[in-house]
Amino acid sequence: MTLTMVVISKCAYALQFDGGVSVSVTRMNSIPVINDPRTVSVQFYPTQSKFSNLVSWGDGCTTNRRFSLHLVPTDGKVLPSFCGQNNDHFKGGAHGVPLHQWSHAAVSYNGSERISVFVNGDCIGTCDSGSLDTAADAPMHLGKNTANRKDEFFKGSMRSAHIWNRALTPQEVNELHTSDKVPQTGLVADWMFTQFGLDSQDRDWLLDATLNSNDGVVAGPKWVTLQ
């Protein structure tokens, strides 16, 4: 299958999720937990309006122990939000994005009780979240809820995903959306949606370009080319 790109991207490939599969990242080297500051960014192409997760880690069964870049169904669209397991924000509003189109979403936390959500380069809001307590003893998943929850699977495609150990500035997030300029300071996971490895056994891995080697196991999602 070939997906048509609507904005310029350096990525040659995407991972397609069928609504029941995910990428599992078990190493978790330098991934922010507890109350650490962080930013998560994903370019995604949703094909179904449903509750789903782009990136999620921690404990999805205990209040305030989860961290998810979450999608909420709304009027045939999906609305990017933050889900902290009963500490959720921006799950309503007018910032929904359409299906069958590439979009960019990011969520940042500054380590001092402030959460911000960005959609297609714009900050749609900042709010008080209280201190976070993201569980540190569980793997991360792209495309589903936390490891102890088998639900809220994403249906669609992803072509980039990054994590930093700091809150990016609004200008940095905007540049990431408009120019694919990836800030290097504090970058702890930079998953490579590229041709590298696709003709070898590495096609079963989503490789991390940083020295942290937070590689993901691709168990179910399919590689697709972009044009």
QUIBELDA-V816699 format. One record per backbone hydrogen bond with DSSP energy under -0.5 kcal/mol. NH is the residue of the N-H (numbers start at 1). CO is the residue of the C=O. If there is no record, write none. Layout:
nh:NH co:CO
nh:NH co:CO
//
This chain:
nh:3 co:225
nh:12 co:193
nh:13 co:193
nh:14 co:224
nh:15 co:158
nh:16 co:222
nh:17 co:156
nh:19 co:154
nh:22 co:219
nh:23 co:142
nh:24 co:217
nh:25 co:140
nh:26 co:24
nh:26 co:215
nh:31 co:28
nh:34 co:134
nh:36 co:33
nh:38 co:109
nh:39 co:164
nh:40 co:107
nh:41 co:162
nh:42 co:105
nh:43 co:160
nh:44 co:103
nh:45 co:157
nh:46 co:101
nh:47 co:155
nh:48 co:155
nh:50 co:48
nh:52 co:71
nh:53 co:152
nh:54 co:69
nh:55 co:69
nh:56 co:141
nh:57 co:67
nh:59 co:65
nh:60 co:58
nh:62 co:59
nh:64 co:84
nh:64 co:85
nh:65 co:62
nh:66 co:84
nh:67 co:57
nh:68 co:83
nh:69 co:55
nh:70 co:68
nh:70 co:81
nh:71 co:52
nh:72 co:79
nh:74 co:77
nh:77 co:74
nh:78 co:97
nh:79 co:72
nh:80 co:78
nh:81 co:70
nh:82 co:89
nh:83 co:68
nh:89 co:82
nh:97 co:78
nh:100 co:46
nh:103 co:44
nh:105 co:42
nh:106 co:118
nh:107 co:40
nh:108 co:116
nh:109 co:38
nh:110 co:114
nh:115 co:127
nh:116 co:108
nh:117 co:125
nh:118 co:106
nh:119 co:122
nh:120 co:104
nh:122 co:119
nh:124 co:117
nh:124 co:122
nh:125 co:117
nh:127 co:115
nh:129 co:113
nh:130 co:113
nh:133 co:64
nh:134 co:34
nh:135 co:65
nh:140 co:25
nh:141 co:56
nh:142 co:23
nh:143 co:54
nh:143 co:141
nh:145 co:151
nh:147 co:139
nh:149 co:146
nh:151 co:149
nh:154 co:143
nh:156 co:17
nh:156 co:154
nh:157 co:45
nh:158 co:15
nh:159 co:43
nh:160 co:43
nh:161 co:191
nh:162 co:41
nh:163 co:189
nh:164 co:39
nh:165 co:186
nh:168 co:166
nh:173 co:169
nh:174 co:170
nh:175 co:171
nh:176 co:172
nh:177 co:173
nh:178 co:174
nh:179 co:175
nh:180 co:176
nh:181 co:175
nh:182 co:180
nh:183 co:181
nh:187 co:184
nh:188 co:163
nh:188 co:186
nh:189 co:163
nh:191 co:161
nh:192 co:207
nh:193 co:191
nh:194 co:192
nh:198 co:195
nh:200 co:197
nh:203 co:197
nh:203 co:200
nh:204 co:201
nh:205 co:202
nh:206 co:216
nh:207 co:205
nh:209 co:190
nh:213 co:210
nh:215 co:213
nh:216 co:206
nh:217 co:24
nh:218 co:204
nh:218 co:216
nh:219 co:22
nh:219 co:217
nh:220 co:218
nh:222 co:16
nh:224 co:14
nh:225 co:1
nh:226 co:12
nh:227 co:3
//
